[in-house]
Amino acid sequence: MSTDADETGHTVHTTEGPASAEERVPDWWHRDHPTFTSLTGFFTGLAFVIVVPGLFAAILGWIFDYHTAEDLFPLVLVTLAVPIGLVIAPRTRRFGRYMLIGMAVTALVVGGVSGIVLWYLVNYQS
């Protein structure tokens, strides 16, 4: 291993020889690796479904009175323009598709679990 100084004067440790390629941090994670993009898109969609409506409702509740905030809540659907815009743009199409899949799966799971819980409560707890 050798020590060099870059143009800013910072010390840079470098290795020479065949081992240097193995010790480098893989830069393909930071580019368009299909698995990374897919997983990131899916979990972004999951977080999008959970966080955005709650945050939107909280902001509306702080700014407006209850009835006005309730009337304005359907405007949260405007945020669906984000994943649709990602699907339209060629560079972000894969990310946008998986974001939509994450949103759909999360909505199905939340709806299914709440339906089962409601069915159980109505049939066995009333």
C-alpha positions in Angstrom: 0.0 0.0 0.0 1.3 3.4 -0.9 0.3 6.9 0.4 -0.2 9.8 -2.1 -1.7 13.2 -1.8 -4.5 14.3 -4.2 -4.9 17.7 -5.7 -6.7 19.0 -2.5 -3.8 18.0 -0.3 -5.7 15.1 1.4 -3.8 11.9 2.0 -5.0 9.0 -0.2 -4.1 5.4 0.5 -3.8 3.3 -2.7 -2.9 -0.3 -3.4 -1.2 -1.4 -6.5 -1.4 -4.7 -8.2 -4.3 -7.2 -8.7 -5.7 -6.9 -5.2 -6.7 -3.3 -5.7 -9.7 -4.3 -7.8 -11.0 -6.7 -5.2 -10.7 -4.2 -2.3 -12.5 -1.3 -4.0 -16.1 -0.6 -3.0 -18.3 -1.9 -5.8 -19.5 1.2 -7.8 -22.3 -0.8 -9.5 -24.5 -0.4 -6.3 -24.5 3.4 -7.0 -25.5 3.1 -10.6 -28.3 1.2 -12.2 -28.0 -2.3 -10.7 -31.4 -4.0 -11.4 -31.8 -5.6 -7.9 -30.9 -2.4 -6.1 -33.2 -0.3 -8.2 -36.1 -2.8 -7.8 -35.8 -3.2 -4.0 -35.4 0.6 -3.5 -38.5 1.3 -5.7 -40.6 -1.4 -3.9 -39.8 -0.1 -0.4 -40.2 3.5 -1.5 -43.7 2.6 -2.7 -44.4 0.9 0.7 -43.2 4.0 2.6 -45.1 6.3 0.2 -48.4 4.6 0.9 -47.9 4.7 4.7 -46.2 8.1 5.2 -47.7 10.5 2.6 -51.4 10.3 3.5 -50.6 10.5 7.2 -48.3 13.5 6.7 -50.8 15.2 4.4 -53.6 14.7 6.9 -51.4 16.1 9.7 -50.5 19.2 7.7 -54.1 19.8 6.7 -55.1 19.4 10.3 -52.6 22.1 11.4 -53.6 24.5 8.7 -57.4 24.2 8.5 -60.2 23.3 10.7 -61.5 19.7 10.9 -64.3 19.9 8.2 -62.1 21.8 5.7 -59.2 19.4 6.2 -61.7 16.5 5.7 -62.9 18.0 2.5 -59.4 18.6 1.2 -58.0 15.2 2.0 -58.9 13.6 -1.4 -56.3 15.9 -2.9 -53.7 13.5 -1.6 -54.4 11.5 -4.8 -52.5 14.3 -6.6 -49.3 12.7 -5.2 -49.9 9.7 -7.5 -48.4 11.9 -10.2 -45.0 11.2 -8.7 -44.8 7.4 -9.5 -46.7 8.0 -12.8 -44.1 10.6 -13.7 -41.3 8.1 -12.8 -42.8 5.4 -15.0 -43.1 7.8 -18.0 -39.4 9.0 -17.8 -37.2 6.4 -19.5 -34.3 6.7 -17.0 -36.6 6.0 -14.0 -39.0 3.6 -15.5 -37.9 0.5 -13.7 -37.8 2.4 -10.3 -41.3 3.8 -11.0 -42.7 0.4 -11.9 -41.5 -1.2 -8.7 -42.7 1.8 -6.7 -46.2 1.3 -8.1 -45.9 -2.5 -7.3 -44.9 -1.6 -3.7 -47.8 0.8 -3.4 -50.3 -1.8 -4.7 -49.0 -4.6 -2.5 -49.0 -2.4 0.6 -52.6 -1.2 -0.1 -53.7 -4.9 -0.7 -52.1 -6.1 2.5 -53.5 -3.2 4.6 -56.9 -3.6 3.1 -56.9 -7.4 3.5 -55.8 -7.3 7.1 -58.2 -4.6 8.1 -61.0 -6.6 6.3 -60.2 -9.8 8.2 -60.0 -7.9 11.5 -63.3 -6.2 10.8 -64.9 -9.5 9.9 -63.6 -11.2 13.0 -64.8 -8.3 15.3 -68.3 -8.3 13.7 -68.7 -12.0 13.9 -67.1 -12.9 17.2 -67.0 -9.8 19.3 -70.4 -8.3 18.9 
